[in-house]
Amino acid sequence: MTRNSGKDAVTLSDRWRGLGSGLLKQLADTGTAYKQTLADYVPPADGVSAMDGASGSEAAAAAAALQEQAIGGVSTNAAEVNLKIQTRSGQTVELTIGVNSGDQGGTRGLQVEVKSSGALSSAERKALAELGDGLDRALEGLGEGAPTLDLSGLMAFDRGGVLSGLDLKVENPNAPADVPGVMRVFSLHLGTDTKSVSMRTTSGEMNLEVDATPPKGGVNNGQRSSAIDQLLKQIDAAADRGHADAAMTKSFKDAFQQLQAPPVDGEVSSAVPVGANDAAKPTAIAVNTTAAKAAEADDAAAAPPPMSDGLRSQVQSLQSGLADFKADFSADSQRTSRIGSIKEAGHADYRIGQTTTERPNTVTGGRAITQTQTEEMDAHFEKSRTFTLDRDNGNYDASTVKDSKTVTTLIDTVKDSLSRALRKTDEQRLKTFTQVENFKATAHNEWPSQRSVTERLR
């Protein structure tokens, strides 16, 4: 903490460095709670006191009160890290790190705490200690000027099979509004049902939620990796067409790649054996309603026999290979000229997702499987015809992009064989260009396109 409070500690990364792993190791080694506050407090100079003439005991009490006030001020407008970990035995571990620069009120300093709701087993302590490096790397990336996401060390949080959930939240109330892309709020949730990431910066925000339920038949790591690469290229293409903010696009891609990544070696998985529980609810992320529960009960009653390994493999090969998800970002963007002035500014809203449902087909005795992927980009940007964007005087080139795409894969089985597989693609694209002079449109062009294609896969 002393090192992280030195004059060379400038960024949040500098102030956070090593504290997360140190606290988790402290709890893992001792099993006891720990709390400490370090305040940059400078006591009044000798002979200078608001209590001139006071007795020695009164002066000492006043000095102690000032110290207590300084220590209490560390939490005022501090940037905070809050980590909560649930164990499968029912214990809750909480870790808190507070960093105050002193620039926005309060006292410059650091405040740390780690505690557990109850006694931890040796396996649980070991699992906590192993998370330390991953927590440090995650905070290191978030605390720089332009945040980067390195969540890989946290994703396999349950390798030892003793932890059931992890929630990380970081808040930076002092993020300068006039500096694009600085992290304001970040949250990560890792659970048995879902994994999610959200981040809000001074430029915009992003949200990503992924179904964490292991797919029937397990994960085909090669197919998953290939699908991730393809989706990242798709995101790049949409961001390029809409001139989306580069930093937000990168963070969005990083989050998607890390939350969708196949299990690493040694990671404990609750994967259902091939063919087991085929009558379970659809993997689509959805809100349970009374009607939905009733439908699930009906489906279970009419469920066909479990799929064989061969049929499950055929069905899996026709699907995307990705876990179901929903994701979006919304961000302002700026591009500068070679002289450093803003030459382009705009805004982009991007949404992408996938849902998969599997229902029994009472007519054929098989299954009807539907997987739907959607994508939307809605963006606008204004660009200077010189070196500096002139919005105030209404002289610029304005462009808009409004694209949408839906890809639906339909798979039908009969008993233990594949009977039909179709893929339908519906796509609409529209780009416009308007030349504006003195707030009046002097030229306007539109490039609409639309296509609808159905292909037979089997």
N, C-alpha and C positions, 0 to 999 in steps of 0.2 A: 504493500500500500504506500509505503514511503517512496519507493521508486516511481510508482504511478502518479505521485503527486508532485514530482520534480518539475523543474522549469522546462524540461524537454518534452513533457507530457502535454501535447497540444490537442490532438484529436481524441474522440471518444475511444478509438482503438487503443491509443496510448494509455488512457486512464483505466480501461477494462483489462488490459493485457495480463493474463495469467490468473486473474482473480477467480474466474469461474471454476477452473480446474483445482485451484488451491482450496476453495471452499468445499467442493465435493470430496476431495481427498481428505480434508480435515474431518468431515462427517464419517467417511469410510474408515478412517484410521481409529477414530475415538468413539464413534457412535453417539456423541453428545452435540448439543446445539452450540453455535458459536455466533457472537455478534461483536462488531467493533466499529467505531467511528473515528476517523482521522480528520480533524479540522485545521485549516491553515489559520490559526488564531495568533495574533500578535498582541500581547498584553500591553497595557498603558506603560509609558516610560516612567522610571523611578521619579517620584516626587510629583507626578502629574496624575491627579485623581479627582473625580467628581465629588469625593467625600473628604475634602481637605479638613483636617482637624479631627477626623473620626478615630476611634480607638483602633488598636491593632486587630481585634477580633472583628470589628465592623468592616475594616478594610479588606480583611481576608475573605469575609462573607461576600463582599461586593465583587471581589476578583473572581471568586468561585461562581457567582451568578453570571458574570460576563462570559466565563468559560462555558458554562452550561448553555447560555444563549447562543454562543458560537457553534457549539456541537449540534444544538437543535436546528440551527439555520442551515445545516448541510442538506437537509431534506427539502428545503424550500426551492421550488422550480428546478429540482434535480432531474437529470436524465436517469431513468430507472430500468433495470433488468429484473424481470420476475420469471422464475422457472419453477414449475410445479410438476412433480413426478409421482405417479401412482404405482404402487407395487401390487402384485397379484394377491398378496396376503392382506391387503387392505390399508396399508400405511401410506401416508402422504408426506413427501419431502418437498420443502419449499426453500428456495434460494433467492436472495434479493441483493442487488448491487445498485447503489445510488451514487451518481457522480454530479458534483456541482462545480461549475466553472467560476461562480461568483459574479458573473457578468450581468445576470438578470435578477439580482437579489439573493439573499441568503449568504451562506459562508462557503467559500471554496473548500472542497474536501471530498472525502470518500466515506461511504457507509456500507457495510456488508453484513449479511446475516444468512445462516443456514440452520435449518431445524427439521426434525421429523416428528410426526404425530405419535410415534411409538418406536419400540425397539426394532432394529433391523437385523435380519439374518446375515451371515457371512456372505452368502451369494448375492444378497441385495446390496451390501456394501461394495462388493467387487463390481457389480454392474454400474453403480454410481460412479466409482472411480474411473471406469472405462469410458464414461461419457465426458469426462473433463476436457480432453483434447478437442473433441467435437464441439463442445460449447465454446471453447476459446476461439476456434476457427470461425464459428458462426458470428460471434461478436466482433472479431477482427474485421470481417468483411462489412458488417453493418455499420461499424463506427467510422469508416472512412468518409471523405466528402461525398463521393458518389458511391452508394452502397453496392456491394456485391454479395451474392448468396452462396455460401459454402455450408450446406446443411448435411453433407454426406456423412459426417461423423455422428450425427444425431439420428439419421434415418433408421439405422439398425439398432435402435435403443434397447430392443428386447432380445438380443442375441442369446442371453443366458436363460430366457424364459421366465424371469421373475418380475419384470416390469410390465404394466398394462397400459400406461398412457403417459404422454409428455406434452406439456404446454409451455411455450416460451413467449413472453410478451416484452417488447422493448418500446419505451416511449421517450422521445426527445422533444420536450416542450420548447426548447430554445433554438430549434432549427430556423435559420434565417429565411424569411419569406422571399427575399429578393435574390436568393441563390438557387437556381434550378436543380432539382434532383436530390436534395438532401433528405435523408430519412426522418420522418416524423413519428410514425407508429409502425411496428412490425409485430406480427403474431404467427406462431407455428403451432399446429395441433397434430399430434400423432396418436392415433387410437386404433382399436381393433376393427372399427367399422369404417372410419374415414381418416384421411390425411388432408390437411389444409394449410395454405399459406396466404396471408394477406399483408400488404404493405402500402402505406400512404407516405408519399414524399411531397416536397414543395412543388412538384410538377404534376402529380396526379396520384392514382392508386391502382392496385391490381388485386385480384382475388382468384384463388385456385383451390378447388376441392376435388379430391380423388377418392374413389371407392377403394377401401383397404381390404375388403372381403376377398380372400383368396379365390380365384376362379375354379370352377369344377375342372378337375384334371390338372390343376397346377398351372404354372406360368412357363410358356415356351420362351426362354431367355433370348434366343436368337430372333424370334419373331417380334418380341417386345422391343428389343434394341433397334431393329430395323424400322419398326413403326414409329418409334420416338424420333429417329433421324428424319424420317419423311415428314412428320408433323412439324419439326423445327424448321424445315425448309418451307413448309406451307406458311408458317408464321412469318418467316423472313419475307416471303413474297408479298404477303398482305401488308406488312409494315412498310415495305419499300413502295408499294403502290399508294398507300395512304400517307407517306412521309411521316410515320409515327416517330415519337421520341426514341432515340437510339438506346438510351440508358434504361428506360422503362421496358423496351422490347427485350433487351438482354436479360434483365431481372426476371421477366415473365418466362422467357425460354429456360433460364437456369432453374426456376422453380418447377416448371413442367417436367424438365428432364430428371430432376432429383426426386420428385414425388412419384413419377412413373417408373423409375429405374427398377429392374428386376431384383429379386432378393440377392444379397451378397453371400459369399461362402460363409457358412457358420451361423447364418441368421436363422432363428427359430421361426417356423411358420406354422400356422394352424390350418394349413391347406387340407381341404376335404379330399379323401381318396377318390380316384376316378370312379364315376358312376354313383357315388354316395350322395344322398340328400338331393337328388335331382328335382324333387318337388319343392325345393326351397323357394323363397320369394325371389323375384327378378333382381338382378344386380343394379338396376337403375337407381340413382339417388333420388328418393322421393319421400314425401310426407305420408305416414300411415294414416289412413282415414278408416272409418267404420266400414265403408263400402269396400275399400281395398282389402281389409282384413277378411271380410266375408268372401271376396273373390279368391283370396289365397286359400281359404278353407275349402272352397269348391275345387280349386285346382289340385289341392293335395288329395282330395277324395278321388279325383279322376286321373291322377298322375300315372303316366305310362311307366313301364319298367325302366331301370337305369340304363343309360347308354353303355355300349361296349367301348373298350379302349379305342378300337379302330374308328367307330363312328364319331366319338368325341374328338379324336384327332382330325377327322375330316371337317367337322363343324368349326373347330378352332382355326383351321387353316384358312377358312373363308371369312373369318372375322378380322378385325383390325389388329388384334394382339394387345391393345391398350386396355387398361382398367377404365371403367366408366368415369367420367369427369365433367365438371363444368368450370369454365375459367373466363375471365374478362380483365381488360385494363382500360383505363381512361386517362389520357395525359395530354398536357400542352407540350408543344415542341418548338424549338428554335434552332436555326442554322445561321452561322455567322459567315461574313465575307472574309477575304484575305486581309482586310484592314481592321478586322475585329468588330465591325458593326453587325447588327442583326439584319440579315437579308431575307429571311423567311420565318414566318411564325404560323402555327396552326394548332389543331387539336384532332385527336383520333380516339374513337371508341371501337374496341375490338372484343368480340365474343366468340367463343368456340366451346364445343361440348360433345359428349357422346353418351348415349343411353342404350342399354341392352335389356331386352325382356325375353323370357322363355316361358311359353305356356303350353299346356297339353292340348293336343288336337284330338278331341273325342271321336271324330269321324274316322281318322286314319289310324288311331292308336299310337301316333307319334307325337312330335312336337312342332310348334310354330315359333321360330326364333327370329326376332327383329332387332337389328342394330342400326342406330341412326346417328350420324355425325352432322353437326351443324357448324357454320362459320359465318360471321358477319363483320364487315368493316364499314364504318361510317366516319368519314374524315373530311376536313377542309383545311386548306393552307393558302396563305397569301405570300407572294414572292415579289421582291423588288426587281425592277428592270435596270437598276444601277447597282450600287453597293449597299444601300441602306433602305430598309422597308419604310415606305411613306404612307402609313395608314391615316395619319392625321389629315393629310391633304387629299386622300382618296386617289392615290396613284400607285397601282400595283396590278399584278396578275393573280386572279383568284381561281383556285381549283377545288373541286369536290370529288369525293369517291364514295359510292354507296354500292357495296357488293354483298351478296348473300349466296350461300351454297348449302344444299342438303343432300347427303348421300345416305340412302337407305338400303341395307342388305337384308333380304328376306330368305330364310332357310326353313324348309319343311322336311321332316323325317317321317318315315312310315315304319313302325315297329323298330327294327334295328338297322335301317338303311336310309340313305339320303335320297329323297325323291325330287327336290327342286331347290335351286338356289339362284336368286336374281339380285341384281344391284341396280338401283335407280338413282340417277344424278340429276338434280334440278339446280340450275345456276342462273343468277341474274347479276349483271355487272353494269355499272353506269359511272362514267367519268365525265366531268364538265370542266370547261375552261372559259373564263370571262376576263377580258381585258378592261380594266377600270381606269378612267381618267377623270379627275375632278369629281369623283363619286358617281360617275355615269358610265354605264357599260357601253363600250365602243365596239366590242366584238364578243361573240359567244359561240361556243361549239360544244356538242354533246356526242359521246361515243357509247351508246347503249348496246348491250348484247345479252342474249338469252339462249339457253339450251336445256333440253331435257332428253336424257338418254337412258335407256334400259338395256342391260346386257345380261345374258344368261351365263351364270358361272358353272352350273352343273345341270 
